[in-house]
């Protein structure tokens, strides 16, 4: 019937109107006339079929749950602090290729003492990130001179320098003279500086000097047993751990409370 002329289709429509089977007007278009006729005889026009096919073919591109989650996590709704916690608690701890029960024999120290290196999938090997102790010592000295490590300022060292009882001077602290010098860093945490701090009542800074000096001795001197080295490192390690919220750390972090993670983390291992 769709091949019939419009005048021929009107004849069918007049007949159905005469039988009161439809209320369609004769002035409507050919497609509407056909639809009215086919509605009466319960047929579907090719126009309706094409409309139905197009309707079925319309697909909605729904993003996967993974993509939706990634979109939410990359937005402003989730803070970086929360992402660090997720990474530390659900990703980082499961990616290790070493056991977590490494201990020095005869020691009573808890597990998780040793540094666990990352694993490179491309090279199929462990990637050890090593920072030498002399670099850590000079880094610590520079950070102390600027202030901010363990919430301490550089004021205790400035007071010692102004007292002229030790080898350190105000310019060594305020201008950080020769920042890469190991002897100058050793002087910065020497026993004379520690004792002068105790006389000034700066007990926390004096304790920090003692912890750094003991750690440096464990790193620098030869002929010390592994167990003794642990005892010498434990003071600085416990200070760092006491200041650290591990739930806020992750393998993607570079800085923790304005202190380079390599500086704090490497001196704990």
RARA-V209515 format. One record per run of one state. SS is the DSSP state (A for helix, B for strand, O for the rest). FROM is the first residue (numbers start at 1). TO is the last residue. If there is no record, write none. Layout:
# RARA-V209515
<<SS & FROM & TO> <SS & FROM & TO>>
This chain:
# RARA-V209515
<<O & 1 & 5> <A & 6 & 18> <O & 19 & 29> <A & 30 & 41> <O & 42 & 45> <A & 46 & 57> <O & 58 & 64> <A & 65 & 73> <O & 74 & 79> <A & 80 & 94> <O & 95 & 117> <B & 118 & 120> <O & 121 & 124> <B & 125 & 127> <O & 128 & 132> <A & 133 & 146> <O & 147 & 148> <A & 149 & 151> <O & 152 & 154> <A & 155 & 163> <O & 164 & 169> <A & 170 & 174> <O & 175 & 181> <A & 182 & 188> <O & 189 & 190> <A & 191 & 200> <O & 201 & 202> <A & 203 & 220> <O & 221 & 225> <A & 226 & 243> <O & 244 & 245> <A & 246 & 248> <O & 249 & 254> <B & 255 & 256> <O & 257 & 258> <B & 259 & 260> <A & 261 & 266> <O & 267 & 269>>
